[in-house]
Amino acid sequence: MTVLRRLIYREVSGAVALVAVAFLGLFFFFDFIDELSSIGRPSPANPDLTYSLQLALMHVALQVPNHAYEVMPIAVLIGTVFVFARLAQGSEYTILRTSGLGPWRALRLMMGLGLVFVAITFVVGDYVAPAASKTAQMLQARFEGRVSVGGAGAWLKEKQPYSQYSVNVNALNAQGDLQGIRIFEFDNQGRLVSRTQAQRGRVDDQGGWQLEQVTRTEFAAQGSDGSRVQQRQMAAFLWPNSLTAEMVSVALLRPDRMPTADLYRYVQHLDANGQSSQRYALEFWRKVFYPLSCLVMVVLALPFAYLHFRSGGITGYVFGGVMIGISFFLLNNVFGYIGNLNHWVPWLAAASPSLIYSLVSLTAFGWLVLRR
């Protein structure tokens, strides 16, 4: 049994690696083509700096881990289908069956290999890809001068015992500092108490934001017939709060490229402050379930080993595996968008594509392998 395991694991792993490299090569080529038009463009922050070929190659290379995370389930499916179809076409799988590789043993064998692919996908998506994305965004910030999410910036909320704060951050610079900060403070009755504007700031590890070049406007009630407005200019101001640097990063950057733990903490923060967490909760559950789709893919590919191929008929089945993989990727994105628009239960919307394909794969396995 150990010899069979080594044979199948070696063949499948090699095929999956080859398919993944092919996909990543295509993504690298297309991304590099997109960057060619920007080569030679001067930096808005430093006119002496131009967008060179080296910067373009570095930026494209840092996007490879994100592409690897996205295509991993498709590569697992295509590689496994190719190996099983080839073994079936050459009658090698028939020999393996006569050697004691029954359907349930083969299923357990592939489930073990699928768990390895699940672990690889999780590590790439939760550690390698976020680190590469952060490096790419800091590289962009050094060239552009900052990283922003459009003209409106990112909005956050902070609830404290006697006040509620609405915070707007316009951008992050290359050093990770906040830029264009506006803080609106409201009392528990919803009245505006103060407005704080700062040109830049930094998240303090002690639980606060160190703001610089601050303009603070306070609206103090003065009886029932008027109010008093006080405005102060300050070089520095410490604003105590529980908003961490990771929360600001999630709000400013793409949530699908953040670690699972950071997304979970941000969802908890949104819920605690009465904000809508649908989008981020859905992305959190997608990050949880997406690596498990590799397990679904190896089960979906197993029935291909029990098909009877004519000479040259393997190409059509491999093409079918490609179409199945692409359809899973599309369905996963469609369920994400529809679930966000219709406010579906986040974990159910994220798990639905994997559940659907698991049902299809087990049905195909039961009909084709066990009944026939």
Legacy VTK file of the C-alpha trace (Angstrom):
# vtk DataFile Version 3.0
C-alpha trace
ASCII
DATASET POLYDATA
POINTS 372 float
0.000 0.000 0.000
2.928 2.303 0.686
4.203 1.763 -2.864
0.783 2.651 -4.295
0.578 5.762 -2.141
4.007 6.942 -3.236
3.195 6.299 -6.880
-0.097 8.191 -6.868
1.133 11.006 -4.635
4.233 11.541 -6.776
2.298 11.542 -10.050
-0.487 13.815 -8.789
1.846 16.250 -7.022
4.013 16.599 -10.114
1.017 17.192 -12.374
-0.522 19.747 -9.993
2.787 21.610 -9.732
3.121 21.667 -13.518
-0.417 23.006 -14.004
0.075 25.622 -11.286
3.334 26.834 -12.848
1.630 27.068 -16.249
-1.218 29.163 -14.827
1.156 31.409 -12.874
3.268 31.925 -15.978
0.204 33.105 -17.869
-0.840 35.456 -15.058
2.692 36.819 -14.809
2.755 37.489 -18.555
-0.634 39.249 -18.584
0.193 41.343 -15.498
3.522 42.352 -17.008
1.802 43.396 -20.242
-0.495 45.632 -18.182
2.511 47.236 -16.478
4.357 48.024 -19.717
2.304 51.157 -20.358
3.421 52.607 -16.986
7.166 52.089 -17.489
8.931 55.449 -17.718
6.133 57.335 -15.925
7.453 59.869 -13.356
6.460 59.510 -9.733
3.843 62.016 -8.452
5.677 62.180 -5.125
9.212 62.453 -6.567
9.602 63.739 -10.157
13.185 62.428 -10.245
11.912 58.857 -9.771
10.465 56.967 -12.746
8.611 53.678 -12.931
11.414 51.431 -14.151
11.415 47.933 -15.603
12.803 46.575 -12.315
9.925 48.110 -10.340
7.407 46.676 -12.803
8.901 43.177 -12.564
9.006 43.384 -8.769
5.387 44.531 -8.581
4.240 41.739 -10.906
6.268 39.125 -9.015
4.663 40.156 -5.722
1.249 39.372 -7.201
2.211 35.743 -7.918
1.331 34.417 -4.402
-2.199 35.838 -4.700
-2.631 34.159 -8.078
-1.229 30.920 -6.642
-3.840 30.993 -3.885
-6.639 31.627 -6.377
-5.690 28.921 -8.906
-4.670 26.210 -6.443
-8.033 24.354 -6.420
-8.231 24.506 -10.228
-4.658 23.234 -10.539
-5.436 20.387 -8.122
-8.470 19.358 -10.165
-6.776 19.540 -13.581
-3.609 17.792 -12.407
-5.502 14.990 -10.665
-7.875 14.492 -13.605
-4.926 14.261 -15.986
-3.127 11.654 -13.863
-6.199 9.471 -13.319
-7.270 9.705 -16.959
-3.777 8.740 -18.090
-3.658 5.813 -15.680
-7.071 4.654 -16.853
-6.184 4.982 -20.535
-3.075 2.846 -20.142
-4.918 0.284 -17.978
-2.477 1.057 -15.172
-5.294 1.894 -12.797
-6.892 -1.470 -13.539
-3.658 -3.102 -12.384
-3.719 -0.957 -9.243
-7.282 -2.100 -8.566
-6.305 -5.768 -8.871
-3.447 -5.027 -6.471
-5.934 -4.120 -3.760
-6.743 -0.449 -4.430
-10.504 -0.572 -3.953
-12.821 2.446 -4.334
-13.009 3.321 -0.641
-9.281 2.839 -0.147
-8.614 5.059 -3.159
-10.993 7.669 -1.713
-9.186 7.648 1.641
-5.860 7.844 -0.164
-6.910 10.908 -2.138
-8.472 12.544 0.906
-5.077 12.373 2.594
-3.392 14.035 -0.383
-6.213 16.576 -0.537
-5.507 17.590 3.065
-1.900 18.307 2.087
-3.128 20.614 -0.681
-5.539 22.235 1.797
-2.642 23.010 4.157
-0.510 24.429 1.334
-3.374 26.621 0.105
-4.072 27.887 3.630
-0.425 28.792 4.268
-0.121 30.591 0.920
-3.434 32.451 1.359
-2.993 33.381 5.014
0.718 34.115 5.281
2.594 34.328 1.966
-0.016 36.202 -0.112
-0.865 38.865 2.546
2.837 39.572 3.128
3.450 39.867 -0.628
0.390 42.127 -1.045
1.527 44.399 1.762
4.988 44.652 0.234
3.483 45.446 -3.184
1.263 48.142 -1.686
4.194 49.700 0.177
6.153 49.626 -3.086
3.267 51.432 -4.755
3.107 53.892 -1.857
6.809 54.741 -2.232
6.254 55.494 -5.902
2.835 57.175 -5.714
3.428 58.782 -2.342
0.486 57.015 -0.694
-2.074 54.222 -0.927
-5.729 55.293 -0.922
-9.158 53.844 -1.661
-10.526 56.688 -3.743
-11.516 60.229 -2.899
-13.688 59.300 0.088
-11.039 57.232 1.883
-11.974 54.615 4.469
-14.530 55.059 7.244
-14.368 53.396 10.659
-16.326 53.658 13.889
-15.241 53.576 17.488
-17.722 53.285 20.365
-16.665 54.415 23.837
-18.697 54.640 27.090
-19.789 58.272 26.672
-19.012 58.987 23.020
-19.153 57.568 19.526
-16.558 58.362 16.882
-16.723 58.296 13.091
-13.233 58.206 11.627
-12.154 58.886 8.060
-8.647 57.990 6.843
-7.771 59.127 3.348
-4.574 57.156 2.687
-1.490 55.327 3.957
2.021 56.458 3.054
5.068 54.274 2.386
6.013 54.200 6.089
2.571 52.970 7.129
1.508 56.354 8.553
-2.099 57.538 8.252
-2.796 60.595 6.113
-5.778 62.912 5.866
-7.446 61.970 9.174
-10.841 63.307 10.247
-12.455 62.288 13.543
-16.072 63.227 14.368
-17.128 62.750 17.982
-20.820 62.376 18.941
-22.420 62.034 22.350
-24.913 59.296 23.206
-27.765 61.523 21.985
-26.198 61.829 18.546
-25.069 65.465 18.915
-21.754 66.492 17.377
-19.286 67.204 20.184
-15.994 67.732 18.362
-14.224 67.454 15.050
-10.526 66.666 14.811
-8.506 66.976 11.617
-4.904 65.860 11.300
-2.564 65.818 8.353
-0.989 62.543 9.457
-0.856 60.117 12.332
0.514 56.812 13.524
-1.129 53.968 15.420
0.433 53.734 18.869
1.149 50.301 20.338
-0.139 51.552 23.700
-3.702 51.892 22.419
-4.133 55.208 20.647
-3.280 57.338 17.623
-0.468 59.873 17.670
-1.787 62.712 15.496
0.335 65.522 14.051
-0.578 69.015 12.774
-3.999 68.854 14.345
-6.965 71.202 14.126
-9.519 70.411 16.816
-12.952 72.064 16.887
-15.123 71.565 19.988
-18.868 72.290 20.100
-19.815 72.948 23.710
-23.465 73.466 24.726
-24.170 76.827 26.397
-27.593 76.820 27.912
-30.707 76.386 25.796
-30.246 79.351 23.444
-26.907 78.790 21.803
-23.612 76.999 21.664
-19.963 77.848 21.887
-17.375 76.785 19.341
-13.717 76.488 20.279
-10.970 75.793 17.785
-7.406 74.881 18.636
-4.272 74.254 16.589
-1.942 71.616 18.025
1.347 70.187 16.838
0.510 66.788 18.349
-2.511 65.112 19.887
-3.029 61.662 21.383
-6.425 60.123 20.652
-7.054 57.020 22.816
-8.989 54.289 20.987
-9.011 50.570 20.208
-8.540 50.860 16.423
-5.420 48.862 15.575
-3.202 49.171 12.515
-4.616 45.879 11.193
-8.170 47.262 11.322
-7.138 50.333 9.371
-5.342 48.133 6.835
-8.449 45.993 6.346
-10.558 49.121 5.795
-8.055 50.693 3.382
-6.908 47.586 1.531
-8.664 44.679 -0.174
-10.182 42.323 2.438
-9.610 39.212 0.315
-5.864 39.724 0.687
-5.823 39.992 4.471
-5.046 37.192 6.954
-8.021 35.304 8.354
-7.306 36.363 11.949
-7.229 40.066 11.020
-10.538 39.740 9.159
-12.119 38.013 12.155
-11.021 40.749 14.544
-12.298 43.429 12.189
-15.685 41.693 11.871
-15.911 41.587 15.680
-15.068 45.298 15.806
-17.762 46.164 13.240
-20.377 44.155 15.131
-19.412 45.759 18.437
-19.814 49.241 16.910
-23.134 48.561 15.187
-21.724 48.631 11.636
-22.567 46.335 8.767
-20.068 43.466 8.669
-21.693 41.501 5.817
-18.926 42.057 3.276
-16.074 41.302 5.657
-17.871 38.369 7.325
-18.476 36.853 3.898
-14.834 37.328 2.971
-13.772 35.780 6.290
-15.815 32.624 5.666
-14.559 32.458 2.081
-11.018 32.467 3.450
-12.016 29.633 5.778
-13.711 27.429 3.166
-11.646 28.160 0.065
-8.663 25.927 1.021
-11.111 23.082 1.710
-12.143 23.194 -1.952
-8.882 21.378 -2.755
-10.348 18.411 -0.890
-13.476 18.634 -3.037
-11.389 18.758 -6.217
-9.472 15.518 -5.565
-12.740 13.700 -4.824
-14.280 15.162 -7.967
-11.327 13.911 -10.037
-11.377 10.335 -8.670
-14.210 9.021 -10.922
-12.047 9.798 -13.977
-9.899 6.798 -13.027
-12.856 4.466 -13.599
-13.726 5.672 -17.100
-12.948 3.653 -20.213
-10.958 5.645 -22.738
-10.519 5.113 -26.407
-7.264 5.978 -28.105
-6.766 9.741 -27.959
-9.909 10.285 -25.883
-8.069 11.612 -22.833
-7.942 15.179 -24.167
-11.695 15.646 -23.964
-11.843 14.519 -20.335
-8.963 16.776 -19.330
-10.754 19.654 -21.068
-13.869 18.736 -19.079
-11.819 18.958 -15.891
-10.635 22.415 -16.920
-14.229 23.537 -17.481
-15.305 22.132 -14.113
-12.485 24.008 -12.380
-13.318 27.283 -14.112
-17.016 26.849 -13.313
-16.161 26.351 -9.621
-14.080 29.534 -9.615
-16.890 31.498 -11.279
-19.577 30.046 -8.999
-17.509 30.912 -5.946
-17.296 34.549 -7.055
-20.977 34.697 -8.039
-22.106 33.388 -4.641
-19.872 35.965 -2.979
-21.413 38.887 -4.872
-24.998 37.643 -4.595
-24.587 36.810 -0.909
-23.282 40.297 -0.221
-26.116 41.993 -2.150
-28.926 39.864 -0.714
-27.463 39.660 2.822
-27.302 35.871 2.884
-25.892 34.109 5.921
-22.136 34.636 5.357
-20.918 31.143 6.178
-23.638 29.522 4.044
-22.932 31.761 1.040
-19.206 31.034 1.330
-19.659 27.281 1.775
-22.346 26.762 -0.899
-19.997 26.269 -3.912
-17.946 23.671 -2.034
-21.095 21.927 -0.799
-22.576 21.828 -4.311
-19.421 20.412 -5.858
-18.982 17.959 -2.972
-22.476 16.632 -3.644
-21.734 16.372 -7.377
-18.416 14.591 -6.781
-19.865 12.087 -4.298
-22.813 11.429 -6.615
-20.458 10.789 -9.529
-18.283 8.588 -7.334
-21.262 6.572 -6.093
-22.834 6.108 -9.537
-19.740 5.583 -11.670
-17.492 3.746 -9.226
-19.717 1.769 -6.901
-22.738 0.986 -9.084
-20.831 0.325 -12.279
LINES 1 373
372 0 1 2 3 4 5 6 7 8 9 10 11 12 13 14 15 16 17 18 19 20 21 22 23 24 25 26 27 28 29 30 31 32 33 34 35 36 37 38 39 40 41 42 43 44 45 46 47 48 49 50 51 52 53 54 55 56 57 58 59 60 61 62 63 64 65 66 67 68 69 70 71 72 73 74 75 76 77 78 79 80 81 82 83 84 85 86 87 88 89 90 91 92 93 94 95 96 97 98 99 100 101 102 103 104 105 106 107 108 109 110 111 112 113 114 115 116 117 118 119 120 121 122 123 124 125 126 127 128 129 130 131 132 133 134 135 136 137 138 139 140 141 142 143 144 145 146 147 148 149 150 151 152 153 154 155 156 157 158 159 160 161 162 163 164 165 166 167 168 169 170 171 172 173 174 175 176 177 178 179 180 181 182 183 184 185 186 187 188 189 190 191 192 193 194 195 196 197 198 199 200 201 202 203 204 205 206 207 208 209 210 211 212 213 214 215 216 217 218 219 220 221 222 223 224 225 226 227 228 229 230 231 232 233 234 235 236 237 238 239 240 241 242 243 244 245 246 247 248 249 250 251 252 253 254 255 256 257 258 259 260 261 262 263 264 265 266 267 268 269 270 271 272 273 274 275 276 277 278 279 280 281 282 283 284 285 286 287 288 289 290 291 292 293 294 295 296 297 298 299 300 301 302 303 304 305 306 307 308 309 310 311 312 313 314 315 316 317 318 319 320 321 322 323 324 325 326 327 328 329 330 331 332 333 334 335 336 337 338 339 340 341 342 343 344 345 346 347 348 349 350 351 352 353 354 355 356 357 358 359 360 361 362 363 364 365 366 367 368 369 370 371
